[in-house]
Amino acid sequence: MTDPRSERRSSPRVSVRTPVTIKTGNGTKQSGLTRDLSNNGVFFYSDSEIAEGTQLEMVLILPKELTAGEKKWVCCQASIVRVQAGDGKSVGLAASIDRMDVLPEIPE
């Protein structure tokens, strides 16, 4: 009998804490902090719960471990796949990334 909670990720996960800006389909904006991420998923903490199945847009910096050596700003279309009870201050959220677009560099 196989364990139903066995590893299902198709790409490696990187433990990284980076700020993330989240916008849900109804226009609600909030911020969060990632725990880990990969090219097709992210786990992050937020101050408020987002219902499982919710579509959202996320803007964050991908670490060099996922971009062949250079940090990049990205905008992701994602959906919440799991909600995890937090520590009373934040809620843990797992999201599956459906699409990821690299944002253009802004000249200084």
Secondary structure in CASP SS format (residue, H / E / C, confidence):
PFRMAT SS
TARGET T0000
AUTHOR 0000-0000-0000
METHOD secondary structure of the structure
MODEL  1
M C 1.00
T C 1.00
D C 1.00
P C 1.00
R C 1.00
S C 1.00
E C 1.00
R C 1.00
R C 1.00
S C 1.00
S C 1.00
P C 1.00
R C 1.00
V E 1.00
S E 1.00
V C 1.00
R C 1.00
T C 1.00
P E 1.00
V E 1.00
T E 1.00
I E 1.00
K E 1.00
T E 1.00
G C 1.00
N C 1.00
G C 1.00
T C 1.00
K E 1.00
Q E 1.00
S E 1.00
G E 1.00
L E 1.00
T E 1.00
R E 1.00
D E 1.00
L E 1.00
S C 1.00
N C 1.00
N C 1.00
G E 1.00
V E 1.00
F E 1.00
F E 1.00
Y E 1.00
S E 1.00
D C 1.00
S C 1.00
E C 1.00
I C 1.00
A C 1.00
E C 1.00
G C 1.00
T C 1.00
Q E 1.00
L E 1.00
E E 1.00
M E 1.00
V E 1.00
L E 1.00
I E 1.00
L E 1.00
P C 1.00
K H 1.00
E H 1.00
L H 1.00
T C 1.00
A C 1.00
G C 1.00
E C 1.00
K C 1.00
K E 1.00
W E 1.00
V E 1.00
C E 1.00
C E 1.00
Q E 1.00
A E 1.00
S E 1.00
I E 1.00
V E 1.00
R E 1.00
V E 1.00
Q E 1.00
A C 1.00
G C 1.00
D C 1.00
G C 1.00
K C 1.00
S C 1.00
V E 1.00
G E 1.00
L E 1.00
A E 1.00
A E 1.00
S E 1.00
I E 1.00
D E 1.00
R E 1.00
M E 1.00
D E 1.00
V E 1.00
L C 1.00
P C 1.00
E C 1.00
I C 1.00
P C 1.00
E C 1.00
END
